[in-house]
Amino acid sequence: MGYLYRKHPTMYFLRTTAALACLTVIGLFSRCSPMPSGPVIAYPSPAPDTAALPFMPGIVCSDSLDFNAAFSPDLQSFYFTRRLKKWVMLVTHYDGTKWTEPVRAPFADTRYAEADATFGPDGAVYFISNRPKRAGDSSGDYDIWRKRPLANGSWSEAENVTAINSDSTEYYISFAANGNLYFASFRRGGMGEGDIYVSKWVNGQYTKPENLGPAINSPLTEHDPCVSPQEDYLVFTAADRKEGFGEADLYGAKRTGQKWCTAMNLGSRVNTPTYEYCSYFSPDGQYFFFSSNFDVKWVKASAIRDDIDKLCK
């Protein structure tokens, strides 16, 4: 699992302390749905087909460690994380002709390690941070935080999402269109070292997180969930499974009714001998993003959905 500890901020924290990102949702994701009217994503060229490519080499993919993916609600900005002494959230904007050089995200606080930004259906940005929960807190573990956009173009103060967080590390956030929030946690009572949970959005608030159970989780480590807006597909990272290609691979599952099929390894289309993580479906449903070998990569989302359909018959 050493590769993950070098690449993923939360797992790096867990290794170094011995205590052991990204689905933006805008509209519904369906292979049969028409493209939404209004703003569209100005994807760079060349776009991938069924084989993954690095995303925006020289802008997003650099000679540093780059990971996680999220488009802004207006589809004109792309957020990701880079290791610059600590984990820093960055953004590149589409200026009408090209994607700009990345700069620090306007909601980032460089006093802390922060990563895995994504946008909720309410327009708020959610991310992980090791900032103190309260005065005197020196635990340094990662929690899920959010900031809300303000009318003057600035952002609210960071708010700890207390309904989701525990006294252990939580990280990586993915939303369904109905507001249900999927995330990973190392809290007590799980099936393994780290598990994937869902907190449902009911009557304007998040419910007690539910473990997704043995179809998804194992006695090992699962993290970085990516759920489709309709909650019918799920992709996540699983570490050290015996059938894996490397230290950690991407696994996929499909839900029928209220049950997830047993998650299966997504194979060599996305998995390598290294560590794959930070899965994310683009808001228009066209592409699937993930992080691997120090870069952010992308591939046609239909290829991933087809692979899951075949594996989860």
Salt bridges, closest charged atoms under 4 A:
ASP49 OD1 - LYS300 NZ 3.18
ASP66 OD1 - ARG82 NE 2.47
ASP95 OD2 - LYS98 NZ 2.89
ASP109 OD2 - ARG111 NH2 2.69
ASP109 OD2 - ARG131 NH2 3.91
GLU114 OE2 - ARG131 NH2 2.52
ASP116 OD2 - HIS8 NE2 3.60
ASP122 OD2 - ARG148 NH1 3.22
ASP141 OD1 - LYS133 NZ 2.57
ASP143 OD2 - LYS133 NZ 3.67
GLU159 OE2 - ARG146 NH2 2.91
GLU159 OE1 - ARG148 NE 3.93
ASP167 OD2 - ARG188 NH2 3.04
GLU170 OE2 - ARG187 NH2 3.29
GLU210 OE1 - LYS200 NZ 3.92
GLU222 OE2 - ARG241 NH2 3.02
ASP224 OD2 - HIS8 NE2 3.25
ASP224 OD1 - HIS223 ND1 3.16
GLU231 OE1 - ARG255 NH2 3.78
ASP306 OD1 - ARG31 NH1 2.85
ASP307 OD2 - ARG269 NE 2.65
ASP309 OD2 - ARG31 NH2 3.02
ASP309 OD1 - LYS254 NZ 2.97
